[in-house]
Amino acid sequence: MVVAAHHSGAPPAAAMEEAGRKVEREEQQRGTRGSGRVAAVVAAGGGGGGEIEIEMEAAAAGGAAEASSSGQRHDDAEEGGLRQRPTWKRFLAHAGPGFLISLAYLDPSNVQTDLQAGSSHKYELLWVLFFGFIFVLIIQSLAAKLGIITGRHLAELCMREYPKHVKYGLWLLMEAGVIAATVPGVLGTALAYNKLLHIPFWGGVLICGASTLLILTLQCYGARKMELIGVIFISIMAACFFVDLSNVNPPMGEVIQGLFIPRLRGAYATSDAIAVFSSLIVPHNLFLHSSLVLSRKLPSSPKGVKDTSTFFLIENAFALFLVLLVNVAIVSITGTICADNQLVDDIISTCSGLTLNSTSVLLKNVFGKSSSKIYGLALLASGQSCVVATSYSGQYIMQHRRRPSCSTTYQHICNHISFCVAICPGSSPQIQ
């Protein structure tokens, strides 16, 4: 900005002072006081006349740098305050996403795979679960780091980075995968309602859809509420299967050997091992995990990013370890029962073709009605949690945003339930 004052008899110093005050007033009005430099240039004119020019050079780059530096100092101070909190409080602030994504490894399809593996091979395929969960931990930790470092979830990055035909093809495949993963949850929930309350199969499907829609409305109050639901479901399944395991009382030495010694003996051992490992491949969990970490306040400093990644890794490892124990319990239950040489012919025939439905009958014949009811409650928690987790991850895939809206929740659940209702007439006779 240039301010020119023509000298007509007034002293140059007085004119410069007056022009300086004018520039200062303009700076105060614009809120940029102290962000510029004032230079006075006196140009002498002919005949005793002169012109005084006051040139104001705006330091925009300097002001922006100062603002950025101030914001950085504020963020560093805030992160420093967070690091001064006790470690266990900082860990609890990051706890939750691991439990919600772990629900996918306890869905009804996983439960049936574990039941069949135990009935056919006793404890010999437990090592597949152990090493499989190690790979799961590695992949899920990478998904969490993706969200921490980039500040975007996987679906959003796919939509930004890939060409149009690739990203829409990937979106269609993932939506189909989410629906396919939801179907076992709906069917398992309906079967559990039938075993516990004798509700018709189609009624169980409708109840599952209504309860899922009700649970997903909790996301309007924050992701932590959904993560709490995940903790509750895992706790119910763990308590139920551990109670049934205590009734079975398997030999712990053989269980530990099965966990750490790889063996493939017996008919169809290789194909069953592949089935157990394949049940741990859950692509939609990568989208969900990279989204859930964004619900926390993510730091910008390298030290803060490292600490956040460590906390999420520890929390995810703890949740997956608990889920691994539940899967081991499921395999051990049927492995111990079906390996008994004193079984009658009816129980032996049941073990040869074990399903979710026949497992309830098996437990009822061996341990009584109470054990069958406990199993039914675990199956209900397994199916309902599966539908909730897959629907929640499907919303992120559908919207490509950080936080799904309640309208998208309704739309996504209606898509799943309408599909499941369409397959009920053909599938219910086989399950029941």
Secondary structure, DSSP 8 states (H G I E B T S, - for coil): -EEEEEESSS-HHHHHHHHHHHHHHHHHHHT-TTSEEEEEEEEE-GGG-EEEEEEEEE-HHHHHHHHHHHHHHHHHHHHHHHHTS-HHHHHHHH-SHHHHHHGGGGSHHHHHHHHHHHHHHTTTTHHHHHHHHHHHHHHHHHHHHHHHHHSS-HHHHHHHHS-HHHHHHHHHHHHHHHHHHHHHHHHHHHHHHHHHH---HHHHHHHHHHHHHHHHGGGGG-HHHHHHHHHHHHHHHHHHHHHHHHHH---HHHHHHHHHS----STTHHHHHHHHHHTT--THHHHHHHHHGGGS----SHHHHHHHHHHHHHHHHHHHHHHHHHHHHHHHHHHHHHT-TT--HHHHHHHHT--HHHHHHHHHHHH-HHHHHHHHHHHHHHHHHHHHHHHHHHHHHHH-SSS--HHHHHHHHHHHHHHHHHHHHHHHHHH-
